[in-house]
Amino acid sequence: MDPSATLRRLSCGILILNPQQELLLCHVTGQDEWDLPKGGQHEGETPLQSALRETREETGLQLAAEALLELGRFEYRAKKDLYLFATLMPRFDVATLRCESHFSEWGTGQRLPEMDGYGWFGFEQVSSHCSAKMSTVLQQRLSLPQVLQRLRAQADELALAA
């Protein structure tokens, strides 16, 4: 790992995939882009704890740590890295999701949710919905079909162990 990585901020998140080869994305309030549920670490949190908290805050989903596949740390922006996990879930109605975290809109002070929409997007649609930097991570540094394959294998192993 790059020694300067310890000086970089870390944003932790979870890729939520379904068996239909779709990725759950959140629409960022006031932006054109969609994103993963993710965010910064609180003091004393591990990347896993941060990713679980941010996903709960931005979607309302309570995910189990043992259901997550650790993908690791990825260069993202000049002063920020991503630490990502992934999970496999059945396709569900995104209308059930709610963002619990809010920010004050610049100029008006109005409290707005960080995320104001949700959708399932085919792997091939990622680049047309996410920022260029996020698309690079999701489509060049990672292979979403390979992540899905690893998640299916993990689910099979857990089923056999039960």
N, CA, C and O of each residue as an XYZ file, in Angstrom:
648
protein
N       0.852     -1.187      0.000
C       0.000      0.000      0.000
C       0.891      1.241      0.000
O       1.971      1.251      0.590
N       0.428      2.250     -0.652
C       1.129      3.530     -0.733
C       1.280      4.104      0.677
O       0.286      4.220      1.394
N       2.518      4.473      1.099
C       2.697      5.023      2.449
C       1.860      6.270      2.709
O       1.500      6.545      3.854
N       1.549      7.022      1.666
C       0.735      8.230      1.858
C      -0.736      7.903      2.100
O      -1.526      8.788      2.425
N      -1.106      6.618      1.939
C      -2.509      6.228      2.124
C      -2.989      6.544      3.531
O      -4.172      6.823      3.728
N      -2.091      6.507      4.517
C      -2.515      6.792      5.884
C      -2.879      8.260      6.060
O      -3.559      8.607      7.025
N      -2.438      9.139      5.141
C      -2.765     10.557      5.214
C      -4.052     10.880      4.460
O      -4.552     12.003      4.524
N      -4.573      9.906      3.758
C      -5.760     10.113      2.940
C      -7.013      9.805      3.759
O      -7.009      8.919      4.613
N      -8.071     10.543      3.487
C      -9.347     10.246      4.139
C      -9.890      8.934      3.579
O      -9.546      8.526      2.470
N     -10.731      8.292      4.355
C     -11.273      7.007      3.954
C     -12.793      7.068      3.971
O     -13.399      7.458      4.969
N     -13.398      6.681      2.862
C     -14.845      6.583      2.748
C     -15.179      5.099      2.623
O     -14.634      4.407      1.763
N     -16.070      4.614      3.476
C     -16.375      3.187      3.543
C     -17.799      2.926      3.061
O     -18.731      3.644      3.425
N     -17.955      1.897      2.244
C     -19.277      1.619      1.710
C     -19.479      0.169      1.327
O     -18.582     -0.667      1.429
N     -20.707     -0.095      0.880
C     -21.110     -1.460      0.540
C     -21.750     -1.485     -0.833
O     -22.655     -0.706     -1.131
N     -21.264     -2.396     -1.664
C     -21.895     -2.681     -2.948
C     -22.996     -3.690     -2.661
O     -22.726     -4.772     -2.140
N     -24.236     -3.344     -2.999
C     -25.366     -4.250     -2.802
C     -25.783     -4.737     -4.181
O     -26.306     -3.974     -4.993
N     -25.544     -6.018     -4.433
C     -25.834     -6.616     -5.727
C     -26.999     -7.577     -5.588
O     -27.253     -8.105     -4.506
N     -27.711     -7.805     -6.696
C     -28.763     -8.815     -6.698
C     -28.440     -9.872     -7.754
O     -27.572     -9.648     -8.597
N     -29.123    -11.023     -7.723
C     -28.828    -12.091     -8.678
C     -29.085    -11.712    -10.141
O     -28.589    -12.395    -11.038
N     -29.835    -10.658    -10.403
C     -30.124    -10.218    -11.775
C     -29.010     -9.348    -12.354
O     -29.210     -8.685    -13.372
N     -27.836     -9.345    -11.713
C     -26.671     -8.570    -12.145
C     -26.951     -7.070    -12.135
O     -26.650     -6.344    -13.082
N     -27.544     -6.640    -11.017
C     -27.823     -5.224    -10.812
C     -27.155     -4.765     -9.522
O     -26.942     -5.545     -8.593
N     -26.830     -3.466     -9.496
C     -26.199     -2.815     -8.353
C     -27.156     -1.758     -7.823
O     -27.730     -0.992     -8.597
N     -27.330     -1.715     -6.500
C     -28.157     -0.684     -5.888
C     -27.361      0.612     -5.831
O     -26.248      0.638     -5.305
N     -27.926      1.681     -6.368
C     -27.313      2.999     -6.307
C     -28.269      3.978     -5.643
O     -29.488      3.815     -5.702
N     -27.702      4.992     -5.014
C     -28.454      6.039     -4.330
C     -28.250      7.341     -5.096
O     -27.129      7.656     -5.495
N     -29.329      8.104     -5.304
C     -29.189      9.399     -5.959
C     -28.788     10.447     -4.932
O     -29.440     10.608     -3.900
N     -27.710     11.153     -5.228
C     -27.189     12.169     -4.319
C     -28.017     13.445     -4.476
O     -28.091     14.005     -5.569
N     -28.635     13.901     -3.396
C     -29.486     15.091     -3.415
C     -28.738     16.288     -4.008
O     -27.621     16.605     -3.601
N     -29.374     16.937     -4.967
C     -28.810     18.134     -5.574
C     -27.728     17.885     -6.608
O     -27.134     18.835     -7.119
N     -27.461     16.631     -6.924
C     -26.411     16.281     -7.889
C     -27.026     15.521     -9.063
O     -28.168     15.066     -9.000
N     -26.254     15.395    -10.119
C     -26.684     14.595    -11.263
C     -26.327     13.127    -11.085
O     -26.856     12.269    -11.791
N     -25.442     12.836    -10.154
C     -24.874     11.505    -10.052
C     -25.561     10.623     -9.020
O     -26.225     11.083     -8.091
N     -25.363      9.343     -9.235
C     -25.779      8.301     -8.308
C     -24.515      7.760     -7.650
O     -23.421      7.893     -8.200
N     -24.660      7.154     -6.482
C     -23.491      6.719     -5.724
C     -23.830      5.462     -4.931
O     -24.985      5.043     -4.852
N     -22.799      4.882     -4.353
C     -22.972      3.785     -3.406
C     -23.347      4.368     -2.046
O     -23.032      5.524     -1.767
N     -24.009      3.594     -1.206
C     -24.134      4.043      0.179
C     -22.744      3.964      0.813
O     -22.176      2.880      0.950
N     -22.209      5.111      1.194
C     -20.848      5.153      1.738
C     -20.640      6.468      2.462
O     -21.432      7.400      2.323
N     -19.566      6.535      3.238
C     -19.246      7.780      3.913
C     -18.029      7.621      4.794
O     -17.437      6.545      4.873
N     -17.660      8.708      5.459
C     -16.453      8.763      6.257
C     -16.545      8.008      7.564
O     -17.625      7.765      8.102
N     -15.378      7.647      8.054
C     -15.269      6.949      9.331
C     -15.429      7.917     10.481
O     -14.956      9.052     10.422
N     -16.098      7.466     11.532
C     -16.103      8.169     12.799
C     -14.890      7.676     13.586
O     -14.406      6.565     13.371
N     -14.414      8.509     14.489
C     -13.248      8.140     15.285
C     -13.486      6.816     15.996
O     -14.526      6.610     16.623
N     -12.514      5.927     15.891
C     -12.586      4.628     16.554
C     -13.298      3.545     15.769
O     -13.294      2.389     16.192
N     -13.909      3.876     14.641
C     -14.610      2.878     13.836
C     -13.647      2.130     12.922
O     -12.665      2.690     12.435
N     -13.945      0.878     12.706
C     -13.255      0.106     11.678
C     -13.937      0.402     10.338
O     -15.055      0.918     10.326
N     -13.292      0.087      9.216
C     -13.976      0.257      7.924
C     -15.307     -0.502      7.860
O     -16.280     -0.003      7.295
N     -15.346     -1.703      8.436
C     -16.583     -2.478      8.437
C     -17.684     -1.767      9.209
O     -18.812     -1.663      8.726
N     -17.372     -1.281     10.394
C     -18.369     -0.565     11.199
C     -18.858      0.682     10.468
O     -20.053      0.979     10.482
N     -17.955      1.404      9.837
C     -18.327      2.614      9.086
C     -19.247      2.274      7.921
O     -20.261      2.937      7.703
N     -18.884      1.233      7.175
C     -19.684      0.843      6.012
C     -21.094      0.431      6.424
O     -22.068      0.803      5.769
N     -21.206     -0.329      7.497
C     -22.529     -0.749      7.984
C     -23.352      0.453      8.451
O     -24.539      0.557      8.141
N     -22.711      1.365      9.204
C     -23.425      2.552      9.696
C     -23.872      3.434      8.546
O     -25.027      3.858      8.503
N     -22.973      3.716      7.613
C     -23.316      4.588      6.487
C     -24.437      3.991      5.642
O     -25.330      4.712      5.198
N     -24.396      2.693      5.422
C     -25.455      2.039      4.642
C     -26.794      2.140      5.366
O     -27.825      2.379      4.737
N     -26.780      1.957      6.693
C     -28.021      2.095      7.463
C     -28.538      3.526      7.399
O     -29.729      3.753      7.190
N     -27.626      4.501      7.583
C     -28.040      5.904      7.574
C     -28.571      6.338      6.211
O     -29.530      7.107      6.138
N     -27.960      5.855      5.130
C     -28.321      6.344      3.798
C     -29.406      5.533      3.106
O     -29.979      5.988      2.116
N     -29.702      4.320      3.619
C     -30.734      3.497      2.984
C     -31.762      2.955      3.967
O     -32.869      2.596      3.566
N     -31.413      2.891      5.249
C     -32.280      2.252      6.234
C     -32.044      0.756      6.336
O     -32.668      0.101      7.171
N     -31.162      0.192      5.514
C     -30.901     -1.249      5.535
C     -29.981     -1.613      6.699
O     -28.932     -1.000      6.895
N     -30.394     -2.612      7.458
C     -29.578     -3.166      8.544
C     -28.950     -4.443      8.008
O     -29.615     -5.476      7.941
N     -27.693     -4.387      7.631
C     -27.020     -5.547      7.065
C     -26.190     -6.247      8.131
O     -25.693     -5.619      9.065
N     -26.050     -7.562      7.974
C     -25.248     -8.358      8.897
C     -23.796     -8.377      8.427
O     -23.517     -8.606      7.250
N     -22.888     -8.136      9.350
C     -21.463     -8.107      9.015
C     -21.009     -9.409      8.380
O     -20.189     -9.399      7.461
N     -21.535    -10.538      8.862
C     -21.098    -11.833      8.342
C     -21.566    -12.101      6.907
O     -21.087    -13.032      6.259
N     -22.496    -11.290      6.416
C     -22.978    -11.449      5.038
C     -22.147    -10.645      4.038
O     -22.405    -10.686      2.835
N     -21.148     -9.912      4.542
C     -20.369     -9.031      3.673
C     -19.085     -9.692      3.197
O     -18.444    -10.456      3.921
N     -18.736     -9.380      1.979
C     -17.475     -9.795      1.378
C     -16.562     -8.574      1.364
O     -16.924     -7.535      0.810
N     -15.396     -8.690      1.963
C     -14.456     -7.572      2.006
C     -13.734     -7.463      0.662
O     -13.091     -8.411      0.210
N     -13.851     -6.290      0.034
C     -13.196     -6.050     -1.248
C     -11.890     -5.295     -1.080
O     -10.985     -5.435     -1.902
N     -11.779     -4.488     -0.016
C     -10.541     -3.802      0.282
C     -10.547     -2.321     -0.022
O     -11.588     -1.700     -0.238
N      -9.329     -1.776     -0.029
C      -9.115     -0.334     -0.189
C      -8.758     -0.021     -1.640
O      -7.992     -0.739     -2.282
N      -9.345      1.090     -2.145
C      -9.135      1.512     -3.530
C      -8.845      3.002     -3.578
O      -9.477      3.788     -2.872
N      -7.889      3.390     -4.411
C      -7.666      4.810     -4.656
C      -8.917      5.364     -5.318
O      -9.503      4.728     -6.194
N      -9.323      6.567     -4.888
C     -10.585      7.124     -5.376
C     -10.412      8.555     -5.870
O     -10.627      8.837     -7.049
N     -10.032      9.443     -4.989
C      -9.795     10.847     -5.334
C      -8.428     11.256     -4.817
O      -7.746     10.468     -4.161
N      -8.028     12.476     -5.108
C      -6.688     12.934     -4.723
C      -6.393     12.740     -3.243
O      -5.281     12.355     -2.882
N      -7.363     12.999     -2.387
C      -7.128     12.907     -0.943
C      -8.081     11.936     -0.254
O      -8.268     12.002      0.961
N      -8.687     11.031     -1.034
C      -9.660     10.109     -0.444
C      -9.571      8.745     -1.110
O      -9.476      8.632     -2.332
N      -9.605      7.714     -0.274
C      -9.687      6.332     -0.745
C     -11.050      5.761     -0.367
O     -11.742      6.286      0.506
N     -11.414      4.688     -1.035
C     -12.627      3.937     -0.701
C     -12.228      2.621     -0.059
O     -11.252      1.991     -0.469
N     -12.982      2.211      0.943
C     -12.841      0.869      1.497
C     -14.202      0.222      1.310
O     -15.200      0.658      1.884
N     -14.225     -0.836      0.490
C     -15.507     -1.391      0.059
C     -15.725     -2.828      0.506
O     -14.796     -3.621      0.656
N     -16.990     -3.116      0.709
C     -17.493     -4.445      0.998
C     -18.604     -4.697     -0.010
O     -19.043     -3.774     -0.697
N     -19.060     -5.941     -0.103
C     -20.165     -6.264     -1.007
C     -21.075     -7.281     -0.341
O     -20.654     -8.051      0.522
N     -22.334     -7.265     -0.764
C     -23.291     -8.253     -0.290
C     -24.271     -8.572     -1.414
O     -24.483     -7.771     -2.325
N     -24.853     -9.745     -1.327
C     -25.837    -10.214     -2.294
C     -27.197    -10.247     -1.613
O     -27.363    -10.854     -0.554
N     -28.170     -9.583     -2.239
C     -29.527     -9.549     -1.693
C     -30.514     -9.826     -2.816
O     -30.222     -9.543     -3.977
N     -31.678    -10.374     -2.487
C     -32.718    -10.482     -3.519
C     -33.146     -9.079     -3.946
O     -33.056     -8.129     -3.168
N     -33.603     -8.964     -5.166
C     -34.104     -7.676     -5.658
C     -35.331     -7.298     -4.820
O     -36.233     -8.117     -4.646
N     -35.370     -6.087     -4.310
C     -36.492     -5.622     -3.494
C     -36.940     -4.267     -4.023
O     -36.257     -3.641     -4.833
N     -38.102     -3.828     -3.549
C     -38.672     -2.545     -3.975
C     -37.898     -1.423     -3.297
O     -37.900     -1.312     -2.071
N     -37.235     -0.590     -4.100
C     -36.418      0.492     -3.542
C     -37.263      1.578     -2.878
O     -36.722      2.430     -2.172
N     -38.570      1.563     -3.089
C     -39.451      2.539     -2.435
C     -39.460      2.346     -0.917
O     -39.914      3.225     -0.184
N     -38.964      1.204     -0.445
C     -38.913      0.942      0.997
C     -37.701      1.593      1.659
O     -37.609      1.612      2.887
N     -36.775      2.125      0.868
C     -35.542      2.703      1.416
C     -35.756      4.154      1.828
O     -36.519      4.888      1.200
N     -35.065      4.555      2.901
C     -35.152      5.920      3.413
C     -33.791      6.374      3.898
O     -33.069      5.613      4.543
N     -33.439      7.610      3.593
C     -32.187      8.190      4.063
C     -32.432      8.883      5.403
O     -33.280      9.769      5.508
N     -31.685      8.474      6.414
C     -31.815      9.047      7.756
C     -30.835     10.188      7.995
O     -30.989     10.942      8.956
N     -29.826     10.327      7.131
C     -28.827     11.376      7.339
C     -29.155     12.590      6.473
O     -29.555     12.462      5.315
N     -28.976     13.758      7.061
C     -29.348     15.014      6.402
C     -28.197     16.014      6.427
O     -27.249     15.869      7.198
N     -28.294     17.015      5.585
C     -27.332     18.111      5.568
C     -28.100     19.412      5.416
O     -29.256     19.411      4.992
N     -27.462     20.515      5.759
C     -28.086     21.832      5.595
C     -27.698     22.378      4.233
O     -26.516     22.495      3.910
N     -28.713     22.713      3.433
C     -28.471     23.243      2.096
C     -27.795     24.607      2.195
O     -28.208     25.464      2.976
N     -26.755     24.790      1.392
C     -26.028     26.038      1.392
C     -26.968     27.157      0.937
O     -27.697     26.999     -0.042
N     -26.951     28.256      1.632
C     -27.756     29.415      1.258
C     -29.105     29.470      1.935
O     -29.527     30.537      2.381
N     -29.809     28.318      2.026
C     -31.142     28.326      2.635
C     -31.157     27.742      4.041
O     -32.024     28.075      4.849
N     -30.192     26.865      4.331
C     -30.176     26.196      5.626
C     -31.198     25.084      5.736
O     -31.299     24.439      6.780
N     -31.961     24.849      4.673
C     -32.979     23.791      4.678
C     -32.317     22.426      4.869
O     -31.293     22.133      4.252
N     -32.912     21.592      5.735
C     -32.389     20.243      5.993
C     -32.886     19.301      4.909
O     -34.090     19.130      4.716
N     -31.942     18.696      4.208
C     -32.260     17.781      3.113
C     -31.592     16.428      3.344
O     -30.518     16.366      3.942
N     -32.220     15.333      2.873
C     -31.573     14.027      2.997
C     -30.358     13.965      2.061
O     -30.371     14.543      0.974
N     -29.314     13.260      2.496
C     -28.130     13.110      1.642
C     -28.483     12.397      0.341
O     -27.939     12.719     -0.715
N     -29.385     11.441      0.416
C     -29.825     10.668     -0.747
C     -31.325     10.868     -0.919
O     -32.088     10.797      0.045
N     -31.740     11.121     -2.168
C     -33.166     11.369     -2.388
C     -33.815     10.406     -3.375
O     -34.944     10.631     -3.811
N     -33.113      9.344     -3.724
C     -33.684      8.343     -4.618
C     -32.808      7.109     -4.654
O     -31.633      7.148     -4.290
N     -33.406      6.003     -5.102
C     -32.701      4.718     -5.130
C     -33.106      3.977     -6.387
O     -34.211      4.152     -6.900
N     -32.201      3.151     -6.875
C     -32.522      2.353     -8.046
C     -31.577      1.181     -8.214
O     -30.433      1.203     -7.762
N     -32.089      0.162     -8.876
C     -31.280     -0.977     -9.285
C     -30.816     -0.702    -10.711
O     -31.626     -0.369    -11.577
N     -29.524     -0.840    -10.954
C     -28.963     -0.580    -12.279
C     -28.112     -1.755    -12.724
O     -27.303     -2.279    -11.959
N     -28.307     -2.165    -13.983
C     -27.484     -3.221    -14.554
C     -26.028     -2.795    -14.532
O     -25.717     -1.607    -14.611
N     -25.142     -3.767    -14.427
C     -23.717     -3.463    -14.340
C     -23.255     -2.565    -15.488
O     -22.387     -1.712    -15.305
N     -23.834     -2.760    -16.657
C     -23.434     -1.972    -17.834
C     -23.903     -0.520    -17.755
O     -23.455      0.306    -18.550
N     -24.786     -0.190    -16.825
C     -25.315      1.162    -16.686
C     -24.540      2.028    -15.688
O     -24.799      3.226    -15.571
N     -23.604      1.429    -14.981
C     -22.892      2.142    -13.923
C     -22.230      3.419    -14.439
O     -22.362      4.478    -13.825
N     -21.525      3.323    -15.554
C     -20.772      4.492    -16.033
C     -21.672      5.650    -16.441
O     -21.238      6.801    -16.406
N     -22.901      5.378    -16.823
C     -23.796      6.465    -17.225
C     -24.529      7.095    -16.029
O     -25.225      8.097    -16.196
N     -24.382      6.528    -14.850
C     -25.061      7.064    -13.673
C     -24.109      7.573    -12.593
O     -24.440      8.514    -11.871
N     -22.948      6.971    -12.477
C     -21.989      7.345    -11.431
C     -20.971      8.340    -11.960
O     -20.836      8.526    -13.170
N     -20.253      8.981    -11.037
C     -19.157      9.870    -11.425
C     -18.084      9.060    -12.150
O     -18.032      7.836    -12.033
N     -17.245      9.746    -12.885
C     -16.166      9.075    -13.613
C     -15.246      8.331    -12.648
O     -14.821      7.211    -12.931
N     -14.941      8.948    -11.516
C     -14.043      8.310    -10.552
C     -14.673      7.055     -9.941
O     -13.987      6.049     -9.759
N     -15.971      7.105     -9.623
C     -16.643      5.922     -9.085
C     -16.744      4.840    -10.159
O     -16.558      3.657     -9.874
N     -17.036      5.245    -11.384
C     -17.110      4.276    -12.485
C     -15.779      3.562    -12.673
O     -15.746      2.360    -12.937
N     -14.678      4.304    -12.536
C     -13.351      3.696    -12.662
C     -13.153      2.609    -11.614
O     -12.662      1.523    -11.922
N     -13.535      2.903    -10.379
C     -13.396      1.898     -9.312
C     -14.284      0.694     -9.617
O     -13.825     -0.446     -9.544
N     -15.543      0.935     -9.955
C     -16.503     -0.156    -10.118
C     -16.306     -0.959    -11.393
O     -16.675     -2.133    -11.436
N     -15.736     -0.364    -12.427
C     -15.654     -1.081    -13.694
C     -14.234     -1.395    -14.157
O     -14.046     -2.222    -15.049
N     -13.231     -0.742    -13.560
C     -11.863     -1.037    -13.962
C     -11.051     -1.665    -12.837
O     -10.306     -2.619    -13.064
N     -11.191     -1.138    -11.633
C     -10.436     -1.701    -10.512
C     -11.131     -2.932     -9.937
O     -10.494     -3.799     -9.339
N     -12.423     -2.993    -10.124
C     -13.233     -4.150     -9.746
C     -13.911     -4.693    -10.991
O     -14.046     -3.996    -11.997
N     -14.329     -5.926    -10.912
C     -15.187     -6.513    -11.935
C     -16.487     -6.898    -11.231
O     -16.503     -7.838    -10.437
N     -17.578     -6.180    -11.512
C     -18.843     -6.479    -10.834
C     -19.303     -7.914    -11.096
O     -19.796     -8.556    -10.168
N     -19.166     -8.455    -12.327
C     -19.535     -9.868    -12.510
C     -18.698    -10.816    -11.638
O     -19.220    -11.813    -11.139
N     -17.410    -10.514    -11.451
C     -16.577    -11.358    -10.593
C     -16.966    -11.208     -9.122
O     -16.952    -12.186     -8.375
N     -17.311     -9.993     -8.705
C     -17.777     -9.790     -7.318
C     -19.053    -10.596     -7.101
O     -19.198    -11.251     -6.069
N     -19.974    -10.558     -8.051
C     -21.217    -11.327     -7.940
C     -20.911    -12.820     -7.855
O     -21.529    -13.531     -7.062
N     -19.979    -13.298     -8.650
C     -19.597    -14.711     -8.617
C     -19.032    -15.085     -7.247
O     -19.355    -16.147     -6.714
N     -18.193    -14.225     -6.676
C     -17.631    -14.476     -5.348
C     -18.726    -14.479     -4.278
O     -18.694    -15.289     -3.352
N     -19.694    -13.567     -4.412
C     -20.799    -13.524     -3.450
C     -21.664    -14.782     -3.535
O     -22.106    -15.306     -2.513
N     -21.904    -15.264     -4.754
C     -22.687    -16.503     -4.915
C     -21.949    -17.684     -4.287
O     -22.567    -18.526     -3.635
N     -20.625    -17.751     -4.480
C     -19.837    -18.829     -3.892
C     -19.871    -18.738     -2.366
O     -19.970    -19.759     -1.685
N     -19.791    -17.520     -1.829
C     -19.846    -17.322     -0.383
C     -21.202    -17.765      0.150
O     -21.278    -18.408      1.197
N     -22.275    -17.424     -0.563
C     -23.625    -17.822     -0.132
C     -23.758    -19.345     -0.150
O     -24.372    -19.920      0.749
N     -23.192    -19.999     -1.158
C     -23.229    -21.467     -1.220
C     -22.482    -22.085     -0.045
O     -22.954    -23.055      0.548
N     -21.306    -21.524      0.301
C     -20.519    -22.027      1.429
C     -21.288    -21.861      2.741
O     -21.294    -22.764      3.578
N     -21.930    -20.714      2.915
C     -22.706    -20.486      4.151
C     -23.888    -21.438      4.235
O     -24.229    -21.907      5.321
N     -24.517    -21.729      3.097
C     -25.654    -22.651      3.080
C     -25.202    -24.072      3.446
O     -25.907    -24.780      4.164
N     -24.045    -24.481      2.960
C     -23.536    -25.802      3.266
C     -23.151    -25.935      4.734
O     -23.315    -26.997      5.333
N     -22.639    -24.850      5.309
C     -22.212    -24.860      6.703
C     -23.386    -24.870      7.675
O     -23.233    -25.275      8.827
N     -24.548    -24.429      7.222
C     -25.723    -24.322      8.102
C     -26.380    -25.661      8.359
O     -27.377    -25.732      9.078
